[in-house]
């Protein structure tokens, strides 16, 4: 398999930084890489443009950017959530016969990180790794509804409300009203907003800080929806999310450091 030289060099630059060398001059990077300063400068500027490298304005030295923390936390976070949640997803799908999803927020979209296929026969376009719009999906609504007002305002800045079906929310005002409803009820629904013929319910999973770490949902054919049935399914979904949240430390009082 061919190695792309520019990518390899960029990754080698990132590997130069450690606990001892948290900041490096461009000349130090150039010497260690065995590359001309102009080449290193171009690589650094590219990495900096994407947030993987930062420059200390006081001394001109380069250091690792916050983007690495974001990406690293995304990987660790998703792996931990999947490990804890897996048995509950399987159990819930077995009890209900429905497809169950686990979704986390990445950027301005939800990402399916786990899925257990139900036996209901419903055909869905979801798959692990696939992205889903937040404005048209129950999981997406749950992932953003509980954000602080300022954070939500920033998140929705420039957001595009494209239509998935004739039921999709397509403007900011209606979406904000929907999110307020989600906060009040503690759950979200997607009634053929993301995919025709599919009805979804989602609830939040919270971590030890109380923040929404993920969303878990169940999907059922819209033809089989009845109030008593959805109430029962929602109850099972909430119970499952509560168990996972507890395992992630939610509701457990943290020790006070003195």
C-alpha positions in Angstrom: 0.0 0.0 0.0 1.5 3.4 -1.0 2.2 5.9 1.7 1.3 9.5 1.0 4.4 11.5 1.9 2.8 14.7 3.0 0.4 12.9 5.3 3.2 10.8 6.8 5.2 14.0 7.5 2.3 15.7 9.1 1.7 12.8 11.4 5.4 12.6 12.3 5.3 16.3 13.3 2.4 15.6 15.7 4.4 12.7 17.2 7.3 15.0 18.0 5.3 16.6 20.9 5.2 14.8 24.2 5.2 15.6 28.0 8.8 16.9 27.8 8.5 18.8 24.5 5.2 20.5 24.7 6.3 23.4 22.5 8.9 23.4 19.7 10.5 26.0 17.4 10.2 25.6 13.7 14.0 25.1 13.5 13.8 22.3 16.1 11.0 20.6 14.1 12.9 21.1 10.9 16.1 19.5 12.4 14.3 16.5 13.9 12.4 15.9 10.7 15.4 16.4 8.4 13.3 18.8 6.3 13.8 22.3 5.0 12.1 25.0 7.0 9.9 26.1 4.1 8.5 22.5 3.9 7.9 22.3 7.6 6.3 25.7 7.6 3.7 24.6 5.0 2.9 21.5 6.9 2.5 23.4 10.2 0.2 26.0 8.6 -1.9 23.2 7.2 -2.2 21.5 10.5 -2.8 24.8 12.2 -5.6 25.6 9.8 -7.4 22.5 10.9 -6.8 23.0 14.6 -4.3 20.1 15.1 -1.4 22.5 15.7 -1.4 25.8 17.6 1.2 28.6 17.8 2.1 30.3 21.0 1.9 34.0 20.1 4.2 35.0 22.9 7.2 33.0 21.9 6.3 31.8 18.4 6.7 28.1 19.3 4.3 25.5 18.0 2.3 23.1 20.2 -0.5 20.6 19.8 -3.9 22.0 19.0 -7.2 21.5 20.8 -8.6 19.6 17.9 -6.6 16.5 19.0 -8.4 16.6 22.4 -11.8 16.8 20.6 -11.0 13.9 18.3 -9.4 11.8 21.1 -12.4 12.4 23.4 -14.7 11.4 20.5 -13.0 8.1 20.1 -12.6 7.2 23.8 -16.1 8.5 24.5 -17.7 6.4 21.8 -15.8 3.2 22.7 -16.7 3.6 26.4 -20.4 4.2 25.7 -20.6 1.3 23.3 -19.0 -1.1 25.8 -21.4 -0.1 28.6 -24.5 0.1 26.4 -24.2 -3.0 24.3 -25.9 -5.6 26.5 -28.8 -3.1 27.2 -29.3 -2.5 23.5 -29.5 -6.3 22.9 -31.9 -6.8 25.8 -34.2 -4.0 24.7 -34.3 -5.1 21.1 -35.0 -8.7 22.2 -37.9 -7.5 24.5 -39.5 -5.3 21.9 -38.5 -6.8 18.6 -37.6 -3.3 17.4 -34.4 -1.8 16.0 -32.4 0.1 18.6 -29.8 2.7 18.0 -27.0 4.4 19.9 -26.0 7.8 18.6 -23.5 10.5 19.6 -23.0 14.0 18.4 -20.0 14.8 16.2 -19.9 18.3 14.9 -23.4 19.3 13.8 -24.6 15.8 13.1 -25.4 12.6 15.0 -23.4 9.5 14.3 -24.7 5.9 14.7 -22.1 4.1 16.8 -24.1 1.0 17.5 -27.3 -0.7 16.2 -29.2 -3.8 17.0 -31.6 -4.9 14.3 -35.1 -5.8 15.4 -37.3 -8.5 14.0 -40.1 -6.2 13.1 -39.2 -6.3 9.5 -38.9 -2.6 9.1 -36.3 -1.5 6.6 -34.1 1.4 7.7 -31.2 3.2 6.1 -29.3 3.5 9.4 -25.9 1.8 9.8 -23.0 2.1 12.2 -20.9 5.1 11.2 -23.7 6.8 9.2 -24.5 10.4 10.0 -28.0 11.7 10.7 -29.3 15.3 10.8 -30.2 16.6 14.2 -33.3 18.5 13.1 -35.1 15.6 11.5 -34.2 12.7 13.9 -35.4 11.9 17.4 -31.8 11.1 18.5 -30.5 14.4 17.0 -33.1 16.4 18.9 -32.2 14.7 22.1 -28.5 15.4 21.6 -28.9 19.1 21.2 -32.0 19.9 23.2 -30.3 20.0 26.6 -27.5 22.3 25.6 -27.1 25.7 27.4 -28.7 28.6 25.6 -25.5 30.1 24.5 -24.0 26.8 23.3 -27.2 26.0 21.4 -27.2 29.4 19.8 -23.7 28.8 18.6 -24.5 25.3 17.4 -27.5 26.5 15.3 -25.6 29.4 13.7 -25.5 28.6 10.0 -27.3 25.3 10.4 -29.2 24.2 7.3 -32.7 22.7 7.8 -32.9 20.6 4.6 -36.0 18.6 4.1 -35.9 14.8 4.4 -39.6 14.2 4.1 -42.7 16.3 3.9 -42.8 16.1 7.8 -39.3 17.5 8.4 -38.9 20.7 10.4 -37.4 23.2 8.0 -36.8 26.4 9.9 -35.1 27.5 13.1 -38.2 28.8 14.9 -40.1 25.5 14.7 -36.9 23.6 15.6 -36.4 25.7 18.7 -40.1 25.0 19.7 -39.5 21.3 19.2 -36.4 21.4 21.3 -38.3 23.1 24.1 -40.9 20.3 24.0 -38.1 17.8 24.2 -36.7 19.5 27.3 -40.1 19.5 28.9 -40.9 15.9 28.1 -37.5 14.4 28.5 -37.7 12.5 25.2 -38.0 13.2 21.5 -40.0 11.6 18.6 -39.4 11.5 14.9 -42.8 10.9 13.2 -41.7 10.1 9.6 -39.5 13.3 9.7 -36.3 11.5 8.7 -37.6 8.5 6.9 -41.1 7.8 5.6 -42.9 4.9 7.3 -40.7 5.1 10.4 -41.5 6.3 13.8 -38.7 6.8 16.3 -38.5 7.6 20.0 -35.2 8.7 21.7 -34.1 9.6 25.2 -30.8 10.9 26.5 -28.0 9.0 28.2 -26.1 11.2 30.6 -22.5 10.9 31.9 -21.0 11.6 35.4 -21.1 15.3 34.7 -24.8 15.3 33.9 -24.2 16.2 30.3 -25.9 14.3 27.5 -23.3 11.8 26.3 -25.4 9.9 23.8 -29.0 9.2 22.6 -30.7 5.9 22.4 -33.7 5.3 20.2 -36.2 2.7 19.2 -37.7 2.6 15.7 -41.0 1.0 14.7 -43.2 1.0 11.6 -45.6 4.0 11.8 -48.5 1.7 11.0 -48.2 -0.1 14.3 -48.2 3.0 16.5 -50.8 3.3 19.2 -50.7 5.5 22.3 -50.7 2.6 24.8 -47.9 0.9 22.8 -45.7 3.9 22.6 -46.2 4.7 26.3 -45.0 1.1 27.1 -42.0 1.3 24.7 -41.0 4.7 26.0 -41.1 3.4 29.5 -38.7 0.6 28.6 -36.5 3.0 26.7 -36.2 5.4 29.6 -35.5 2.5 32.0 -32.7 1.3 29.8 -31.2 4.8 29.5 -31.3 5.3 33.2 -29.4 2.1 33.8 -26.7 3.1 31.3 -26.5 6.6 32.8 -26.0 5.2 36.2 -23.2 3.0 35.0 -21.6 6.1 33.5 -21.7 7.8 36.9 -24.8 10.0 36.5 -26.4 10.7 39.8 -23.5 9.5 41.8 -22.2 12.2 44.1 -18.6 13.0 43.3 -16.1 13.4 46.1 -15.2 16.9 47.1 -11.5 17.6 46.8 -10.0 19.6 49.7 
